[in-house]
């Protein structure tokens, strides 16, 4: 009843969203996804040109600089790592084959990784006794390498499932138990979505993390040794009491996956070229109208970077990133324009983030450091790769139901006749794969908005992800519905305004898993 009253109050109090002009959104995407931006890879001059464009557009929209020293930017110092070669990995003394059996892991902290240790297969590597699941029960992995299947149990709620499926979560659990390395085995069900060859395509990409005083930040200190295919896993399981084919069958059937102490030792020799780079977040603010709330910032984010120049496809090597995520940054710019005309009570921070494609690096740096212009972040609304090739009528909002943001999002979208629908594909684990997760890890309530599957949405999403995602064809020449893009801007403005005008700052629902885990503000 209380939530219903709050929802009704927010709906009646919120002003109708302005009608965004479709051509304005298109104009920004045309610039950011042009060939001369060369894919906006973080740490390059190409990204810096895109950042300069965004800063100028924030200024033209009426927003104010909120970066370091009163400027538009937050400097993000970064450490880089790139494999020197394909590495050498053996299982039980037998060599594994690059590209068919494995792709090497890359450490951002170690130039040389030399491992010679026994292996324990720990199921999916999930320790979640509060949800009735513990893959480590009865196992001693001290001094050993843990091997685990990617993914997490389907019995877990979608966002919690994404958290436990995350590789960093698994590495931290293994490290806590004394493991010396980790091996990820691609679950057979996931190969139906993405062939192993797709994992191998980017094996020598540059990896990044942020750095402090020249030292790279890494949540876990144990190295990720390799990603194995089922063929590689069969070799790792040679001589074990349980074959990997039996493990694969259990995973595909949704049955319990046993843990297995493997007879084979793993030997790995990996070499990485470590270096340094620098990039920047672009930060603007629309100051709030209530001086008493001036320190409480609602943060809107969208990543500006894409994957740069890479392998040519049909003669095109520039990965323009129109949908991923020039259109999200265009949404930020036009949101700034609308909010500046009639500022809400709380200030709204608008951030075009760097290095999302490198592992949510820019958002991690922002969330773990004081805001350059002072104050604190009380909520995050993140925009990443909305599929806008159709007239959407629904959206799903990852994380909304975990905090008071849920009622605000629902109240903002209802007058626009946009339905809120649940995550239609929890196996994708999107909740931990975009920038809002870094705010969640800092204890800040956050929501990640995607256009939904109603009407032609499911087919449109599958078409983009199957053909254009991280491909040179993600260009402005896609059949983008610019009216839908304008409507998406209006929806995000309505949500941001709802959060910024709310009578109290956002809080996690009482006892929420993420609010508890990351010690965020909790509702009583």
C-alpha positions as CSV (number, residue, x, y, z in Angstrom):
1,X,0.0,0.0,0.0
2,X,2.8,2.4,0.9
3,X,4.6,1.7,-2.5
4,X,1.3,2.3,-4.3
5,X,0.8,5.7,-2.6
6,X,4.3,6.7,-3.4
7,X,3.9,5.6,-7.0
8,X,0.6,7.6,-7.3
9,X,2.3,10.7,-5.8
10,X,5.2,10.5,-8.2
11,X,3.0,10.0,-11.2
12,X,0.8,13.0,-10.3
13,X,3.8,15.2,-9.4
14,X,6.1,14.5,-12.3
15,X,5.9,16.9,-15.2
16,X,5.2,15.5,-18.6
17,X,8.4,14.8,-20.5
18,X,9.4,17.1,-23.2
19,X,9.2,15.9,-26.8
20,X,12.7,15.1,-27.8
21,X,13.6,15.8,-31.4
22,X,14.7,12.7,-33.2
23,X,17.1,14.6,-35.5
24,X,19.0,15.8,-32.4
25,X,19.8,12.3,-31.3
26,X,20.7,11.2,-34.8
27,X,23.1,14.2,-35.1
28,X,25.2,13.1,-32.1
29,X,25.3,9.4,-33.2
30,X,26.4,10.5,-36.7
31,X,29.4,12.3,-35.2
32,X,30.3,9.7,-32.5
33,X,30.0,6.7,-34.8
34,X,31.7,8.2,-37.8
35,X,34.7,6.5,-39.4
36,X,37.0,9.3,-38.3
37,X,36.3,8.5,-34.6
38,X,37.9,5.0,-35.4
39,X,35.8,3.1,-32.9
40,X,36.6,5.4,-29.8
41,X,38.9,2.9,-28.1
42,X,39.8,3.9,-24.6
43,X,43.3,5.3,-24.2
44,X,43.6,6.5,-27.8
45,X,43.4,10.0,-29.4
46,X,40.3,8.7,-31.1
47,X,38.5,8.4,-27.8
48,X,39.8,11.8,-26.7
49,X,38.3,13.5,-29.8
50,X,35.0,11.9,-28.9
51,X,35.3,13.1,-25.3
52,X,36.0,16.7,-26.5
53,X,32.8,16.5,-28.7
54,X,30.7,15.4,-25.7
55,X,32.1,18.1,-23.5
56,X,31.2,20.8,-26.0
57,X,27.7,19.3,-26.4
58,X,27.2,19.2,-22.7
59,X,28.1,22.9,-22.6
60,X,25.8,23.7,-25.5
61,X,23.0,21.8,-23.7
62,X,23.3,24.1,-20.6
63,X,25.1,21.7,-18.3
64,X,28.0,22.8,-16.2
65,X,31.5,21.2,-15.9
66,X,31.9,18.9,-13.0
67,X,35.3,17.3,-13.6
68,X,38.7,17.9,-12.0
69,X,39.8,21.5,-11.5
70,X,36.5,22.9,-12.6
71,X,36.8,21.3,-16.0
72,X,34.9,18.7,-17.9
73,X,37.1,15.7,-17.3
74,X,38.1,13.2,-14.7
75,X,41.6,11.7,-15.5
76,X,41.6,7.9,-15.3
77,X,45.2,6.5,-15.1
78,X,45.3,3.0,-16.4
79,X,47.6,-0.1,-16.4
80,X,47.5,-2.2,-19.6
81,X,48.4,-5.8,-20.3
82,X,48.6,-7.7,-23.6
83,X,49.8,-11.3,-24.1
84,X,53.2,-11.6,-25.7
85,X,52.3,-15.0,-27.2
86,X,49.8,-17.7,-27.1
87,X,51.4,-19.2,-24.0
88,X,52.0,-22.9,-23.3
89,X,49.6,-25.0,-21.2
90,X,49.7,-28.7,-20.5
91,X,47.3,-30.9,-18.7
92,X,48.7,-34.2,-17.3
93,X,51.8,-33.5,-19.3
94,X,49.9,-33.3,-22.6
95,X,49.9,-30.0,-24.5
96,X,46.6,-28.2,-25.0
97,X,46.0,-26.6,-28.4
98,X,45.6,-22.9,-28.7
99,X,42.2,-21.9,-30.2
100,X,40.8,-25.4,-30.1
101,X,41.4,-26.3,-26.4
102,X,42.2,-23.0,-24.8
103,X,42.8,-19.3,-25.0
104,X,45.3,-17.9,-22.5
105,X,44.4,-15.7,-19.5
106,X,46.0,-12.3,-19.2
107,X,47.2,-10.8,-15.9
108,X,47.3,-7.0,-15.5
109,X,49.6,-7.4,-12.5
110,X,52.1,-10.1,-13.6
111,X,54.4,-10.1,-16.6
112,X,55.1,-13.8,-16.1
113,X,52.7,-16.4,-14.9
114,X,54.2,-19.8,-14.2
115,X,51.9,-22.4,-12.7
116,X,52.5,-26.1,-11.9
117,X,49.8,-27.3,-9.6
118,X,47.1,-29.9,-9.1
119,X,43.5,-29.1,-10.2
120,X,40.2,-29.3,-8.5
121,X,37.0,-29.0,-10.5
122,X,34.6,-27.0,-8.4
123,X,31.4,-27.2,-10.4
124,X,30.3,-23.6,-11.2
125,X,32.6,-22.2,-8.5
126,X,29.6,-20.8,-6.5
127,X,29.6,-20.5,-2.8
128,X,26.0,-19.4,-1.9
129,X,24.9,-21.4,1.1
130,X,22.2,-18.8,1.9
131,X,20.6,-20.0,-1.3
132,X,21.2,-23.7,-0.7
133,X,24.2,-24.0,-3.1
134,X,27.9,-24.6,-2.2
135,X,30.2,-26.0,-4.8
136,X,33.1,-25.9,-2.3
137,X,31.5,-28.1,0.4
138,X,34.1,-30.6,1.6
139,X,36.9,-29.4,-0.7
140,X,40.4,-28.3,0.1
141,X,41.8,-26.1,-2.8
142,X,44.8,-24.7,-1.0
143,X,47.8,-24.5,-3.3
144,X,45.7,-25.8,-6.2
145,X,44.2,-24.5,-9.4
146,X,40.4,-24.4,-9.4
147,X,38.5,-25.1,-12.6
148,X,34.9,-24.1,-12.9
149,X,32.1,-23.9,-15.5
150,X,31.0,-20.5,-16.6
151,X,27.5,-19.4,-15.4
152,X,25.6,-20.0,-12.2
153,X,22.7,-22.1,-11.1
154,X,19.4,-21.4,-12.8
155,X,17.7,-21.6,-9.5
156,X,19.1,-18.2,-8.4
157,X,17.2,-15.0,-9.1
158,X,18.4,-13.3,-12.3
159,X,20.6,-10.5,-10.8
160,X,21.9,-12.7,-8.0
161,X,22.7,-15.3,-10.6
162,X,24.6,-12.8,-12.7
163,X,26.6,-11.8,-9.6
164,X,27.7,-15.4,-8.9
165,X,28.4,-16.1,-12.6
166,X,30.8,-13.1,-12.7
167,X,34.4,-14.2,-13.1
168,X,35.7,-11.8,-10.4
169,X,33.2,-13.2,-7.9
170,X,34.5,-16.7,-8.6
171,X,38.2,-15.7,-8.5
172,X,37.7,-13.9,-5.1
173,X,36.1,-17.0,-3.7
174,X,38.9,-19.2,-4.9
175,X,41.5,-16.9,-3.6
176,X,39.9,-16.7,-0.2
177,X,40.2,-20.5,0.0
178,X,43.9,-20.5,-0.9
179,X,43.8,-21.4,-4.6
180,X,46.8,-20.3,-6.7
181,X,45.0,-19.9,-10.1
182,X,41.7,-20.3,-11.9
183,X,40.5,-21.9,-15.1
184,X,37.2,-21.1,-16.7
185,X,35.5,-23.8,-18.8
186,X,32.9,-22.5,-21.2
187,X,29.6,-24.2,-20.2
188,X,28.1,-26.2,-23.2
189,X,24.8,-24.3,-23.0
190,X,26.7,-21.0,-23.5
191,X,28.4,-22.4,-26.6
192,X,25.0,-22.5,-28.2
193,X,25.0,-18.7,-27.9
194,X,28.6,-18.0,-28.7
195,X,31.0,-20.5,-30.3
196,X,34.4,-21.0,-28.8
197,X,36.0,-19.4,-31.9
198,X,34.4,-16.1,-30.9
199,X,36.3,-16.3,-27.5
200,X,39.5,-16.9,-29.4
201,X,39.1,-14.0,-31.8
202,X,40.0,-11.4,-29.1
203,X,42.7,-13.4,-27.3
204,X,45.4,-10.7,-27.9
205,X,43.3,-7.7,-27.1
206,X,44.8,-5.1,-24.7
207,X,43.3,-5.4,-21.2
208,X,43.1,-2.5,-18.8
209,X,42.4,-1.6,-15.3
210,X,42.8,1.7,-13.4
211,X,46.0,2.4,-11.5
212,X,47.0,4.3,-8.4
213,X,50.5,5.6,-8.1
214,X,51.4,3.4,-11.1
215,X,50.1,0.2,-9.4
216,X,47.2,-1.6,-11.2
217,X,44.0,-2.2,-9.3
218,X,43.0,-5.9,-9.4
219,X,40.3,-7.2,-7.0
220,X,41.8,-10.7,-7.1
221,X,45.5,-11.5,-7.0
222,X,45.2,-15.1,-8.4
223,X,45.8,-15.4,-12.2
224,X,43.1,-16.5,-14.6
225,X,45.2,-19.1,-16.4
226,X,42.9,-20.0,-19.3
227,X,39.5,-20.3,-20.8
228,X,38.9,-23.9,-21.9
229,X,36.6,-25.3,-24.6
230,X,34.8,-28.6,-23.9
231,X,37.5,-30.3,-25.9
232,X,40.2,-28.8,-23.7
233,X,38.2,-29.8,-20.6
234,X,38.0,-33.4,-21.8
235,X,41.9,-33.5,-21.7
236,X,41.9,-31.9,-18.3
237,X,39.5,-34.6,-17.0
238,X,41.5,-37.4,-18.5
239,X,41.6,-40.3,-15.9
240,X,39.1,-38.7,-13.5
241,X,36.3,-40.6,-11.9
242,X,33.9,-38.4,-13.8
243,X,34.3,-37.5,-17.4
244,X,33.7,-34.0,-18.7
245,X,31.0,-35.3,-21.1
246,X,29.0,-36.4,-18.0
247,X,29.5,-32.9,-16.5
248,X,28.4,-31.3,-19.8
249,X,25.3,-33.5,-19.9
250,X,24.4,-32.6,-16.3
251,X,24.8,-28.8,-17.1
252,X,22.7,-28.9,-20.2
253,X,20.0,-30.9,-18.3
254,X,20.0,-28.4,-15.5
255,X,21.0,-31.1,-13.0
256,X,23.5,-30.9,-10.1
257,X,27.1,-30.6,-11.1
258,X,29.5,-32.6,-9.0
259,X,32.9,-31.3,-7.8
260,X,35.8,-33.5,-8.8
261,X,39.4,-33.7,-7.7
262,X,41.3,-34.2,-11.0
263,X,44.3,-36.5,-11.4
264,X,46.0,-34.2,-14.0
265,X,48.3,-31.4,-13.0
266,X,48.1,-28.2,-15.0
267,X,51.3,-26.5,-16.2
268,X,51.1,-23.0,-17.6
269,X,53.7,-20.5,-18.9
270,X,52.1,-17.2,-19.8
271,X,53.9,-13.9,-20.7
272,X,52.3,-10.5,-20.7
273,X,53.5,-7.1,-21.8
274,X,52.6,-4.6,-19.1
275,X,52.3,-0.9,-19.8
276,X,50.4,2.3,-18.9
277,X,47.8,4.4,-20.5
278,X,45.5,7.3,-19.6
279,X,41.9,8.1,-20.5
280,X,39.1,10.2,-19.0
281,X,35.5,10.3,-18.0
282,X,33.5,13.3,-19.2
283,X,31.5,14.8,-16.3
284,X,28.8,17.5,-16.5
285,X,26.2,18.5,-13.9
286,X,22.8,20.1,-14.0
287,X,22.7,21.8,-10.6
288,X,19.6,21.1,-8.5
289,X,17.0,23.6,-7.5
290,X,17.0,22.7,-3.8
291,X,20.1,24.0,-1.9
292,X,19.5,21.5,0.9
293,X,20.0,18.6,-1.5
294,X,23.0,20.1,-3.4
295,X,25.3,17.3,-2.2
296,X,23.1,14.4,-3.3
297,X,23.9,13.6,-6.9
298,X,21.8,11.4,-9.2
299,X,24.3,10.0,-11.7
300,X,23.3,9.2,-15.3
301,X,26.0,7.2,-17.1
302,X,26.7,5.9,-20.6
303,X,30.0,4.5,-21.8
304,X,31.6,6.5,-24.6
305,X,34.2,4.0,-25.6
306,X,33.9,1.2,-28.1
307,X,36.4,-1.4,-29.3
308,X,38.3,0.6,-31.9
309,X,39.9,-0.8,-35.1
310,X,40.2,-4.5,-35.4
311,X,39.9,-7.5,-37.8
312,X,38.4,-6.4,-41.1
313,X,34.9,-7.8,-42.0
314,X,33.9,-7.4,-45.6
315,X,36.7,-4.9,-46.0
316,X,35.7,-2.7,-43.0
317,X,38.0,-2.7,-39.9
318,X,36.4,0.2,-38.0
319,X,34.1,-0.9,-35.2
320,X,32.0,2.3,-35.1
321,X,29.7,1.4,-32.1
322,X,26.6,3.3,-33.1
323,X,24.2,1.3,-31.0
324,X,27.0,0.3,-28.6
325,X,27.0,3.0,-27.2
326,X,27.0,6.2,-29.2
327,X,23.2,6.2,-28.9
328,X,23.5,6.0,-25.1
329,X,25.9,9.0,-25.0
330,X,23.5,10.9,-27.4
331,X,20.8,10.2,-24.8
332,X,22.9,11.7,-22.1
333,X,23.5,14.9,-24.0
334,X,19.9,15.4,-24.9
335,X,18.9,14.5,-21.3
336,X,21.1,17.3,-20.1
337,X,19.4,19.7,-22.5
338,X,15.9,18.8,-21.1
339,X,16.9,18.8,-17.5
340,X,18.7,22.2,-17.7
341,X,15.5,23.9,-18.9
342,X,13.7,22.9,-15.6
343,X,16.2,21.5,-13.1
344,X,14.9,19.0,-10.5
345,X,15.6,19.3,-6.8
346,X,18.8,17.2,-6.7
347,X,21.7,17.8,-9.0
348,X,22.0,15.4,-11.9
349,X,25.5,14.3,-12.8
350,X,25.9,13.2,-16.5
351,X,29.0,11.0,-17.1
352,X,30.3,9.7,-20.4
353,X,32.5,6.9,-19.2
354,X,35.7,5.5,-20.5
355,X,36.9,1.8,-20.8
356,X,33.6,0.0,-20.3
357,X,34.7,-2.4,-23.0
358,X,37.9,-3.1,-21.0
359,X,36.0,-4.3,-18.0
360,X,33.9,-1.4,-16.6
361,X,37.1,0.5,-15.7
362,X,35.9,4.1,-16.0
363,X,32.8,3.5,-13.8
364,X,34.9,1.6,-11.3
365,X,37.3,4.5,-11.0
366,X,34.4,7.0,-10.6
367,X,32.6,4.9,-8.0
368,X,35.7,4.2,-5.9
369,X,36.9,7.8,-5.8
370,X,35.3,11.1,-4.5
371,X,33.3,12.9,-7.1
372,X,35.6,15.6,-8.5
373,X,33.2,18.4,-7.9
374,X,32.3,17.2,-4.4
375,X,29.1,15.7,-2.9
376,X,28.1,12.1,-3.2
377,X,26.4,9.8,-5.7
378,X,23.0,8.6,-4.2
379,X,21.7,6.7,-7.3
380,X,22.9,5.6,-10.7
381,X,20.8,5.3,-13.9
382,X,22.9,3.6,-16.6
383,X,22.3,3.5,-20.3
384,X,24.1,0.9,-22.5
385,X,23.2,-0.3,-25.9
386,X,19.4,0.1,-26.1
387,X,18.1,-1.7,-29.2
388,X,16.3,1.1,-31.1
389,X,15.5,-0.4,-34.4
390,X,11.8,-0.7,-33.5
391,X,9.0,1.2,-31.7
392,X,9.5,-0.2,-28.2
393,X,6.5,-0.4,-25.8
394,X,8.2,-2.0,-22.8
395,X,11.5,-1.8,-21.0
396,X,13.3,-3.9,-18.4
397,X,15.2,-2.2,-15.6
398,X,17.9,-4.4,-14.1
399,X,18.2,-3.7,-10.3
400,X,15.0,-1.6,-10.1
401,X,13.2,-4.0,-7.8
402,X,16.1,-4.1,-5.4
403,X,15.6,-0.6,-4.1
404,X,13.2,2.4,-3.9
405,X,14.2,3.1,-7.5
406,X,11.7,0.5,-8.6
407,X,8.6,2.6,-7.7
408,X,10.2,5.7,-9.3
409,X,11.0,4.0,-12.6
410,X,7.5,2.5,-12.8
411,X,6.0,5.9,-12.0
412,X,8.0,7.7,-14.6
413,X,7.2,5.2,-17.4
414,X,3.5,4.7,-16.7
415,X,2.4,8.1,-18.2
416,X,4.4,7.2,-21.3
417,X,2.5,3.9,-21.7
418,X,5.8,2.0,-21.3
419,X,5.4,-1.3,-19.5
420,X,8.1,-2.6,-17.1
421,X,8.8,-6.3,-17.9
422,X,11.2,-8.7,-16.2
423,X,14.6,-9.8,-17.6
424,X,13.7,-12.2,-20.4
425,X,17.2,-13.7,-20.6
426,X,18.9,-14.2,-17.2
427,X,21.6,-16.4,-18.7
428,X,23.1,-13.4,-20.4
429,X,24.1,-12.0,-16.9
430,X,23.7,-8.4,-18.1
431,X,23.3,-7.0,-14.5
432,X,27.1,-7.4,-13.9
433,X,28.2,-6.6,-17.4
434,X,27.5,-2.9,-17.6
435,X,28.6,0.1,-15.6
436,X,25.8,0.3,-13.1
437,X,27.3,-2.7,-11.4
438,X,30.3,-0.7,-10.2
439,X,27.9,1.6,-8.4
440,X,26.1,-1.4,-6.9
441,X,29.5,-2.6,-5.6
442,X,30.0,0.8,-4.0
443,X,26.7,0.3,-2.2
444,X,24.8,2.8,-4.4
445,X,21.3,1.9,-5.6
446,X,21.4,1.6,-9.4
447,X,19.3,0.7,-12.4
448,X,20.2,-0.4,-15.9
449,X,17.6,0.3,-18.6
450,X,17.0,-1.8,-21.8
451,X,14.3,-1.7,-24.4
452,X,12.1,-4.7,-24.1
453,X,11.0,-7.8,-26.0
454,X,7.3,-6.9,-26.6
455,X,6.1,-6.8,-30.2
456,X,9.1,-7.0,-32.5
457,X,11.6,-6.4,-29.7
458,X,12.8,-10.0,-29.2
459,X,13.5,-10.4,-32.9
460,X,15.1,-7.0,-33.2
461,X,17.4,-7.7,-30.3
462,X,18.4,-11.1,-31.6
463,X,19.1,-9.6,-35.0
464,X,21.4,-7.0,-33.6
465,X,23.2,-9.2,-31.2
466,X,23.6,-12.0,-33.8
467,X,24.8,-9.8,-36.7
468,X,26.1,-6.4,-35.5
469,X,27.2,-6.6,-31.9
470,X,30.9,-5.8,-31.7
471,X,31.1,-5.8,-35.5
472,X,32.0,-3.1,-38.0
473,X,28.4,-3.1,-39.2
474,X,27.2,-1.4,-35.9
475,X,26.9,1.9,-37.8
476,X,24.4,4.7,-38.3
477,X,23.3,2.9,-41.5
478,X,21.4,0.4,-39.3
479,X,17.6,0.8,-39.5
480,X,17.5,2.9,-36.4
481,X,14.0,4.2,-35.5
482,X,14.9,7.8,-34.5
483,X,11.4,8.4,-33.1
484,X,12.0,5.5,-30.7
485,X,15.4,7.0,-29.9
486,X,13.8,10.3,-29.0
487,X,11.2,8.4,-26.8
488,X,14.1,6.6,-25.1
489,X,15.6,10.0,-24.2
490,X,12.2,11.2,-22.8
491,X,11.9,8.0,-20.7
492,X,15.4,8.5,-19.2
493,X,14.7,12.1,-18.4
494,X,11.5,11.2,-16.7
495,X,13.3,8.6,-14.6
496,X,16.2,10.9,-13.7
497,X,13.7,13.6,-12.7
498,X,11.7,11.2,-10.6
499,X,14.8,10.2,-8.7
500,X,16.1,13.7,-8.3
501,X,12.7,15.0,-7.1
502,X,11.9,12.2,-4.7
503,X,11.3,13.2,-1.1
504,X,14.1,11.0,0.2
505,X,17.3,9.7,-1.2
506,X,17.2,6.1,-2.7
507,X,17.7,3.2,-0.4
508,X,18.0,-0.6,-0.8
509,X,14.9,-2.6,0.1
510,X,15.2,-4.0,3.6
511,X,17.5,-7.0,3.7
512,X,18.3,-6.8,0.0
513,X,21.2,-9.1,-1.1
514,X,23.2,-6.4,-2.8
515,X,22.5,-3.7,-0.3
516,X,23.6,-6.1,2.5
517,X,26.6,-7.4,0.7
518,X,28.0,-4.0,-0.3
519,X,26.8,-2.2,2.8
520,X,24.6,0.4,1.1
521,X,21.8,2.6,2.7
522,X,19.0,0.2,3.7
523,X,15.3,1.0,4.0
524,X,14.0,0.3,7.5
